[in-house]
Structure formats: C-alpha cells, structure tokens
C-alpha cells in the first residue's frame, strides 16, 4: 500500500472517530482510583517510538496502537493488560500508543486508568504517514495494530485487528524463541 493510502487509511479512521466517538469520550476514573494510578501519556513520533523500542531492556517488546473510539481496540485491551501483569518486566515491555486526537487525551488517560494501566503510555504526534512508516511499512493504518519485537529488536510479528490473550501470549513466546532459540525464561 502506498504511503499516501496509508496516511488516508489512518486519517479516515481518525475522522470517523471525530464523527462517531460520542460515547467513547465518556468515561470516569474507576472508583477509588488514586491520583498516582493515573498514567502519564507522552507525545511520541514514530521515530521516537522506535528509539524507545530499541532502548528497552526487556526480552520482548509488544507495541499496541489503539484509540478510545476503536471497538476492537477496547475489546482486546483487557488481554493486553492481563498479559503484562502476568509476565515479568524483564520478559515483556508493553508499549501502548493511542492515536486519539490531542483534545481526547483525558478520555484516553481515563480509559487507561480504568483498565488498570499505571505505567506511562504514548500519544501519536506528527504526520500519519511518517508515524505508520516508522513502525512498519506493512501497516496500512488500520486499528488496532500490534507489533512484536524480539531481543534483537527484529519485528517478528505484526497484525492489524484484535487478538485474544492466547494470541498475544503466543506472539510473545515466539518472539522470545526467535531471540535465543530456546524460548527464553519462564
């Protein structure tokens, strides 16, 4: 798919969000949520995100690109959080990147907090085309998008669309195996 078509794909998705996100922005902090449980959301370009991936100390890095208005994103999110909670940080670095509009950052923060995400996450900045191409030329711009990198930071798995806990776990295990040929620890 050409760069222009990729940019159009993400732009169309973002435009649809502006039109259809009536309920997506409505969320509140979970009952009893402490202020320190509200995750930071940091602006990141595609190049900065890939530098973040390269600098991770974890065996496997799983990047998930999502939006509050994307129903498949919202549906798969509990599986991502559960996976991150069951694997040690040395094994898996879960990197969450919202493509919500900057004026929707509070809705994204509230969604993350409601899902139990207490670690910093990211908000895409810059042009759609540059962001998409920095992550993977295979990415059409569709959401959710998941990229799995092994210890060498080779992209070993990529897909568009939702996934289950079992699919995420299998992708992480395969990435660990491709890093060292033995499947890594635990």
Order of alpha helices (4+ residues) and beta strands (2+ residues): alpha-beta-alpha-beta-alpha-beta-alpha-beta-alpha-beta-beta-alpha
